[in-house]
Amino acid sequence: MMHDELSCCRLCPRECGADRTAGRRGFCGAGVGVRIARAALHFWEEPCISGEKGSGTVFFSGCTMRCIYCQNYELSVNNLGYDITEEELAGEFLRLEGKGAENINLVTPTPYIPQIIRAVSDARSRGLSLPVVYNTGGYETERSLVLLDGTVDVYLPDLKYMSEKTAVGYSAARGYPEIAKKALDVMFEQVGEPVFENSMMKRGMIIRHLMLPGHLADTVKIINYVHKRFGNSVWFSLMSQYTPVRHIEKYPELDRRVEKRAYELAVQRCMDLGMENVFIQDGEAAKESFIPEFSGSREW
């Protein structure tokens, strides 16, 4: 069944149908194998994900979206990285656990769902005991998420837009608002309300939203939706860390930081609604130093 997923790839909402087993590549650029850019301890996630020891993070190459402000452009568009086998990927999970990782954190994993399922199963058969975190932009199909049931313990999705126009203009993601909302429902059905152990999330969902400059109205709509749909059964991460990238000049409205006052108003909206499980950031988060360096080669 998993081989069939790659012979006519419909893992993401684009459903391009690329026969990856025959060497063809779709929108995301992924082939039949696994390509990653980095596997290392990562300390810049939410506190209940990174903890003190760091999140065992694997950054996959390629992406199903084309966010013009993407900080990991070399990975998502240029497919920087190196190829590994599924067995080696399982070995990376075990290596990260050996280094003290709090969890296994899969970043932009969607193009590699079948391989990830097999690698996690392999690693667990070899002793992996860490929670698996699925770190995604939220552009997921319900069908692909069903495949992950039993593999993923913590979902860490973005909810980027409520505006179809903005989703298409900034991420080339047609249908994003409705697709992401349906995806969140499936994720929540799988993992349920959050479970913590020693302040670390072992099961549950954190919905992230990266505020964009000049888009406070859309942010408020997202806050309203998350509260109405999930109440305090999930955590919400309101991020102020937006950093203009080098190629953003064509979009002058995004060539600046998020306004401090706008972020304060968004935080206030969360408070007014009585949201209890909210992560907020201070201004120090909007720094390029929070972007990992990617060498494109193995890191040990």
Number of C-alpha atoms within 10 A of each C-alpha: 6 12 13 13 18 26 17 18 20 20 23 22 19 19 13 15 17 20 19 21 17 12 12 16 17 19 18 21 17 24 21 18 15 22 23 23 24 25 23 22 22 20 17 15 14 18 15 18 28 22 20 13 15 23 28 30 26 24 23 26 31 30 25 27 26 20 20 18 20 20 18 20 19 16 23 23 19 14 21 21 22 16 17 14 13 20 14 14 24 23 18 22 27 22 17 24 20 11 13 14 25 26 29 31 31 23 20 23 24 27 27 20 20 21 22 20 20 17 21 23 15 18 21 16 11 12 10 22 13 19 18 23 27 23 22 21 23 25 28 24 20 19 14 18 19 13 14 17 15 12 17 23 25 28 24 27 24 20 24 24 25 21 17 15 16 18 20 17 14 17 19 17 21 18 17 27 21 15 17 23 19 16 21 27 13 19 25 19 12 21 19 16 15 17 15 11 9 8 11 17 24 22 21 24 27 26 20 23 20 17 24 26 20 15 15 17 12 17 24 18 13 19 20 15 14 21 19 11 13 15 17 17 18 22 23 27 19 21 20 25 20 21 22 23 17 9 12 15 12 9 11 9 13 21 17 16 18 24 15 12 9 19 23 12 13 19 19 12 16 19 12 9 13 12 18 15 14 17 15 14 15 11 14 10 15 18 12 13 9 16 12 14 10 17 12 17 13 14 10 9
